[in-house]
Amino acid sequence: MKNNITGIFRRISVLVFSIITLLGILFIIITYFASTYFYKASTQLLNKDVAKHIALFTSPFENNGINKKKADSVFHNAMVLNPSSEVYFLDTAGNVIYYQSPHTTIIEVKKVQLNVIRNFISSGGENYFTGIDPKHAGVTKIFSAAQVYKNDKLLGYIYVILGSSEYGNATAMLFGSHAWNLALIAFITIIIISLAISIYYIKRLQHNYKKVIAVLEEYKTGNFNAQFHLKENNEFAPIANAFNSMTNLLSINLQRLQKSEADRKDLIATISHDLQSPLSVVKGYAETMMLQDGKLVSNEHYEYLKVILLKLAQVEKMVLQLAEISKMEEVNFKPKKESFVFSEIVQETVNTYQLIAAEKKIALKCTHCQNHIWINADISMMERVVQNLVDNAVKNTLPEGKIQVSINVKNSFLIFTISNTGNPLSPELLHWANSSEEELSVRPSKAGLGLLIVKKILRLHGLLLMVTVNDCDNIFTYKMPVI
């Protein structure tokens, strides 16, 4: 892994160095052309009226041609005032009819294109133009130009090249000896500064990258709590935050799986224990009936069968509850909601348990159960909730005790409450009963399957069970939105 990290950042370093070098060269080239263009444009703008002044004050043009004496005077003055200038006199067709130093330099271009000259004159010399250098075919240079009129008749053009060959050679020499040295120093300086910043930044990236790899290696070895601890302005902060969120979610899911496994084991142990008691009774009575076959009187035979059937009914009820829990734990299971009057299933359940409560000398009452309040929920599941809570209250209420069921409406919510006298619930049972789905509390062994089913049904409806203890009363409450 270390060699891979080194190789990655070595390639990054080479890439950065190459990019900086290319950018430096490109910068020098662009700077050269920009400065050259600026120099030419500014020189042309500053000298745009040179040809115009010659035409106005010392023009050698006459009706019968060029006054060579005046022309030579113009050449002399031009050389004195601006040695870099070259003056050409053109006829109306653009042909060179006289020029500076004709005996020492032979021109290669005998005719100058007039369209460029006319564009220059029409713009007043404000725009940048280059024209043909008569001494060098195919070479263009900045110029100044003017028309020469006499008695409203066009006699020709004055064409002034603003950068002579000698001047160009001197400029090239100076540029080669000074400008290139300055450019080279600037280039080296830029390279050094850029490399220093790049190396610093790459080292920082490498350091942070090693931190990321270290955390991933730690996670790989099985430490699922490994997390990144990086500042928000760090380059790897988005990756670190995403990884931390993923590990947090994975940790929660692992805890849920562990809890689910613990619940499964606990449920199996509880069911095994709960099934063992009625099955042992059934087995005992069945063995007695076999051993006492023909010796039992009819009343004893009937009572034995009655006990066996009662215990088998308990076993059947637990099996059905297990099937119910298994069904509700399916991933795609959803309640079949519809609108109905909640008080109807409460009254029906209370009436069903009235006789059982009376046998145990328990007072079972329901207040406000005549309220016709509509809710939207799964009817069969809500009926199961009410049945299990009433059944749980009847089982855990001592003789001469009381069970109170009530229905109230507050702030558009229906509040169902059932309280019973008896032994207060243990703190462990209270904590488990009041825990939400996110809380990973372990189900106490005293919590029956009926209460577990109640919690699952309410949770599937987005509701919570609230359990409190007030003096000797155990109070179970949940609320639902009314429609």
N, C-alpha and C positions, 0 to 999 in steps of 0.2 A: 504493500500500500504506500509506503514511504517513497519508493522509487516512482510509483505512478504519480504521486503528488508533485515530486521534483520535475518529472517529465512534462507535466501539464503546465507548470509555471515557467519552465524553460522555454516552451513553445510560445507561451504568452509574451515572455520577455523579448524573444526574437521578433515576434509579430509587431509588438509595440515599437521596438527599435527601428524596424523597417518602415513602419508607418511614419514615425517622426522624421526619419531621414528623407523619405519621399516628400513629406510636407515641407521640410526645410528647403529642399531643392526647388519645389514648386513655389514656395514663398519668394525665394531669390529671383526666380525667373519672372514671376508676376511683378515683383518690385522693380526689376530692371525695365520691363516693357512699360510699366505704369510711369516710372520716372522719365523714361525716354519720351513717351507720349506727352507727358506734362511739359517737359522742356520744349519740345517742338511746338506744341500748341501755344504755350505762353510766348515763345520767341516770335512765332508768326503773328500773334495778336499784337504784341508790342511794336512790330515792324510792318504792320499791315499798310501803312501809308507811305512807305519808302518810295515805291514806284509812282504813287500819286504825286508826291512832292517833286520827283524828277520830271514828270510830265507837266507839272504846273509851272516850274521855275526854270529848268535847264533842259527842256526837251530839244533834242538834236533833229527832230523831224521837220522837214520842209516840203513844200509842194512837189519839188523835183527829186526828193529822196532824203538820204541821211546826210547831215552836216557832220563829217567825220571829225572835224576839229572839236566841235561841241561834244560829240560822242566821247572822244578821248578824254575831254575835260570831265565829263560825267564819270567815266571809269576811274580817273585819278581821284576825284572827290569821294567816290564810293569806297575806293580802297583805303583812303585816309580815314574816313568816318567809320566804316564798318568793313574790316578786312575779310570777314567771312562771306561777304556778299559777292555775287556774280551777276552782272547786268547784261541783258539780251534785248535787242530791238527787233520786233517782229512786224511783218507787214499785215495787212488786213486779213490775209489767209492763214496767218500763223507761221509763215516761213521766217527763219532767222536771217535777217539781212545784215546785221552787224552785232558784234559781241566783244567782250573784254579779252585782251591779249590774243588776238587772232593769229599772230605769228608764232606763238609759243605753244598753243594748245589747239588741237584739232577736235572739233565737235563731232559726235557720232550721230546726233539727231538733228536734222536740218529743219524739222517742222514740229511745232508744239500744238497739241490739241487745244482748240479754242473753247470747247465746252466747259473744261475745268476752269479756265481763266474767267469766262463769263459768269460762272456760278460764284466764283470768289468775289468778283466785282459786284454782282447783284446782292450778295450777302453783306457787303460793306466790310469784308474782311473779318467778320465776327465769328464765322464758322471755320472749322479746321479743314484744310484742303492740302493735298500734296500734288505736285505736278512733275512732269518729266524733266530730268536733268540732261540738258543737251550734250554734255560732255560724256555721259555714261548711259548708254542705251539700256533700258529696262530698269533704271534706278529712278525712284521718285523722291522728291524732297519738298520741304516747305518753301513757299514763295510769296512774293508780293507782286501784284499786277495792276496796271492801269491802262485805260484807253487814252489815245492822243487825238484830239480834235483840233481843227483849224478852220474857222469860218463854217462851223457845223458840219465839217467833212471829216470822216474817220481816216486818219493817216496811218494808224498802226497801233501797236501795243508795246508797252515797256514791261519786261518780264524779269524779275529779280529773284534769283535763287539765294535763299537766306543761309545756306550752309554750304560753303565751297568744299571742293575735294581736299584742299590743304587743311581746312578747318576740321573736316571729318577725320582725317588722318591724325591730327593732333588730339582730337577728342578720344579717338580709339586708343591712342597711346596712353593718355591720362587715365582713361577708364581701366586699361589693362594693368597699369602700374599702381593705381590707388583704389579705384572702385572695387576691383576684384579682391584686393587684399582686405578692404573693409567688409565686403560681402562674405568673405571666407571667415573673418573673425566673428561676424554676426551669426553665421551659420553654425560655427563651432560652439558659440555661446548658447544659442538656442538648443542645440543638441545636448549639451551638458546639463542645462537647467531642466529640459524636458525629461532626460534620462533620470536625473536625480529624483524628480517628482514621480516619475513612473515606477522607478525601483522602490521608492518608499510606499507607493500605493499597492504595488504588487506584493511587497512583503506583508503589508497589512492584510491583503486578500488571502495570502498564503497562511497567515496566522489564524484568521477566522475560518478558513477552509479546514485547517487541521482540527480546530475546535468542533466543527460540524462532523468531521469523520470520527473523532473520538467519541462523540455522543452516539453516533450511529453504531459504532463498534460495541459500545456499552449496551445499547439496546439489542444488538445482535446476540450478545452473550446471555440475554435473558432478563436484563434489568429493565422491565417495562415502565418503570417510573423515571427513567432517564429523560431529562429535558434540557433544552437550550436556555442559556441565561445571557442573552445578547441585548444591547441597547437598541432603542427604536430606530436610531439613525444608521445602524449597521446595515451593510449591503445584504447580509443574509437574514435580516429581520423577518421579511415575509415568509421565507422558507421555515425559519425557526418557529414563528407563530403558528403556521399551518401544522408543523410537526407536533408542537406542544398540544394543539387542539386535538389532533388525531390521537396522541397518547393518552390525553385526558379521557376522551371518549372511549378508547379501548380499555382503559383502566376501569371506567364505570361499567362497561359491558362485561369485563372479566369478573368484577365484583357481583354483578347481577347473575352471571352464570354460576359463580360460586354459591351465591345465596339460593339460586334455583336448585342447584344440586343439593344444598343443605336442606332446603324445604322438601325436596323429593325424598331424601333419606328419612327426614323427620316424619313426613307423611306416611311413608311405608311403615315406619316403626309404630306410628300412632294407629294406623289401620290394623296392623298385625295385632297390636294390643287390644284394640276395640273389637276386632273380630274374634279374638281368642276367647273372650268372656262369653258371648252368646253361643258360640259353637261348642264350648266346653259344656255349657248347660244343656244344649241340644243333645250332645253326645252322651252325657250322663243320664238324661231322662230316657233316651232311646235304649241304652244298655240296660237300664233298670226294667224297662218294659219287656225287653227280650228275656232277661233273667226271670222275671216274674210273670212270664207268659201263662195265662190261664188262671193266675192266682189273684190278679187285681180285680177289684170290684169295679162296676161301671163308672161310678163317680170318680174314682182314682184314675182310671184309664182316660176319662175325659179331661181331667185337670192336667195330666201329663201332656196330652196332645195340645191342650191350650197353651201351655208354657212353651212347648216346642215351636208352635206356630208363631207365638209372640217373638221369640228369639230369632226365628228365621225372618220375620218381618223386619227386625232391627238390622239383620245382615243385609237383606234386600235394600233397605233404605241407604245403608252406607255404600253399597255397590252403585246405586243410582247417583248418590252424591259424588262419588269418584268419577263416574261417567260425565256428570255435569261439569265438574272442574276441568276434566280433560278436554271437553268440548270448548269451554270458554278460553282455554289457553292456546287454541289454534290461532295461527297468525292472521288468517283472513276472516276470523269470526267477528260478526258485528250484530248488535241488537236489532230486532225488527221493530222499529218505533212506530207508534200510532197514537192518536188522541183517544183518551178514555177518562172516566171519572175515577179518581184515585180512591175516594171514600168507599166505593162499592166493594173493592177487594179487601179493604180493611175491615168493613162490617162483616163480610163473609168469613174472613179468617177468625175474627173475634168470636163470632157465633159458633164456629166449629170447635174452638178450644174452651168454650164456656163449660161444657160438661166435664172435660178433663180437669179443668181448674177447680170445679166444684167438688170433684172426688178427692182432691188434695186439700180441700177447705181453703182455697185461695180465691180472693176477691179480684175478678178480672173486669175492669170497667173501661169504657171508651167515651171520651168527651169530644164534642164537636165532630162526631163521625157522620153527622147528617149533612155536612157541607158538601155540596156538589161542585168540587173543584177539578177542573180539567188540567191534565198534564200530557206531555208527549214522551212516551217511553215504551219499552217492550212490556206488554201486559203480563205475560207468563213470568218474566224475570222479576218484575216488581212484586208480583204475587208471591214468588219464592222468597224475596227479601222479607216481606211482612210475615210470612209463615215461619221462617227461620228465627226471626227476632222474637216473635211471640212464643214459639216452641222453646227457644233458649231461656226466655223469662220464666216460663212454667216449670222447666226442669230445675232452675236454680233458685226458685222461690220456696222458702220453707212453709209448712202448713201454718194457717192463720195469717199468712202474708198477703200482700196486695200487689197487683199489677195494674198500671195506669197507662192507657194508650190515648194519644191526643193528636188532633190535626189542627194546625193553625196556619194563617196566611199573613205574611209580613213583607212589605216592599216587593210585591210581585213574586214572592217565593212561598211555596208550600213547605211547611216544617212538620215533619213526622217525628213524634217522640214516643218512646216506650220506656217506662221505668218500673223497676221491681225491687221489693225489699229482699234482703238476704245478706250473705257475706260479701263484703266489698271486693271488687276485682283487684288482683295483684298488680303492682306497678308494671311488671313485665307485660302482662296482658293488656293493660291500659296503653302502654307505649306502642305495642304492636297494633292494637285496634285503631289507634289514631294516626299511625304512620301513613304517609302518602306513598305512591308508587316509587318515587325516587329514593325514599329512605330504605336502606337495606337492613331492616330489622328482622331478626329471626323469629319465626312463629313459636310462641310458647306451647309446651305440650298440653296445657289445659285448654287451649283454644280449639274448639271443636270444628268439624268440617262445615257445620252450618254457618258459623260466623265467617269462615274463610270464603264460602260461597257468597255471602252478603257483600263482603269487601270487593270481591272480583266483579260482581254484577254492578255495584255502584261505580266502580272504577271504569267499567266499560261504558257507562252513561256519563262519565265526566263528573261524578259526584264523590263526596267524601263522607265517611262515617265518623261521627264525633261521639266519643264515649267519656262520661264523667262519673264521678262518685260523689254523692251528696249525703252526708250522714250514713244512713243504712241503705240508701237507694242507689242502684246502678242504673244510669240513664244513657240510653242509646238514641242518637238524633242524626237525622240527615235532612237536607232541604233540596227542593227541586223547583225550577222555574215553572210558573203556571202559564197557561195559554188563554 
